[in-house]
């Protein structure tokens, strides 16, 4: 708008009008003199010139602002005009000729310094590069990486950012934490490490302890209660080497040895010989030839009749420990001896004759999937109580009452990590009894050499994160590798005597695979 101050008494002292419509004012009944019209025209012309200059100036200013460097960008020689309005071209490192644009700054010795906030990167340990009250401290193994921090400690003449309890830290460097804490492995932070005063050293590395154990109260459903389960449990009875041309063995310890190592659930696969339910053996895999199914490996001397009583005896000396026999992959043959490719037929694992073969040895049984899914842990313990003491329960397993979650694509420790995440996520949404097959799947040979790394990861997940919280049947290969520690973290009681028995049962695995840590 154009506003004119009038000295003519016949006009209002202030007259405002649109410059673009000033020509329209003549027809309006303003009744102004010829002299005033001339003055008004002159004023309008002058305003138009000034408006044009203003537009050019604004355009120039806008162009300069658009060309200004954003914060964090290097700028030359401390010239503030190179930066956006309100920012300065400040120093930030030991090099006196290096500057960058920044909105937050402080003056030190007459020089503007970029003052970064808490947690932001800073340069060269220069405290002037941080806001008031902070230092530019080290925080990792890399001696050229620094960040601004208000809490710090001096080690060897160098300031280190000292993070508080529970905060993320870097590279397991204890100097990055406050007094009395370590920078331990953790599943709770994006860096994989956390400052903590409660920790455990596992294989020489400090791990922050989130859970001593993830045991659950007795009112928890059985299908949501944690058990350490051994995969293909009975293949330990297969002779031969643990690694060379090993098509079968997933463990080296006997079933009682596995109990001593902390296993509380067993993957039991059976075959009835000669149609005789008094002669039930253990097996692994089956073959197919010309459309007919045949036996794979079948135990020679070990049977339900002579192995299960050993387990029952162990259970009676551990009366508070609930043991599950998850029976699956049940077959029957008319052959008196099962050799490779001996013809076999499917057998319902809930067949009363098969179940009776276990119960007559003292084992209790529950074959209703609906009942198993509704039992609490305390109710399952009561249902499993055996005459003479101990708690052992036969249940129809993989593919019947238990969801196996088998994934044939899992062949590495990293793949196991991802598999556990997606399996647990699905199970938490609602599941019957379920397995988490936390091992590298077999291609041709059983990859037992990977079990040490994978089982160590499992132990750390249990201790340092919620990754496995809510797990049911946590299934592993080679329970000799960290089995007692994993079982304890799941709530089982593994006594010193059990550990000694486990160690003795695992002598071969310790020697061949180096799985000597329990």
Helices and strands as residue ranges (DSSP letters): E 2-5, E 14-17, G 19-25, H 34-67, G 80-82, E 88-91, E 99-102, E 105-108, E 111-114, E 121-122, G 127-129, E 135-138, E 146-149, E 152-155, E 158-161, G 174-176, E 182-185, E 193-196, E 199-202, E 205-208, G 222-224, E 227-230, G 233-237, H 255-260, E 265-272, G 273-275, E 280-289, E 292-303, H 304-316, E 322-332, E 345-346, H 352-359, E 364-366, H 369-374, H 377-383, E 391-396, E 402-403, H 413-428, E 433-437, G 448-450, H 451-464, E 473-476, H 483-489, H 496-505, H 507-513
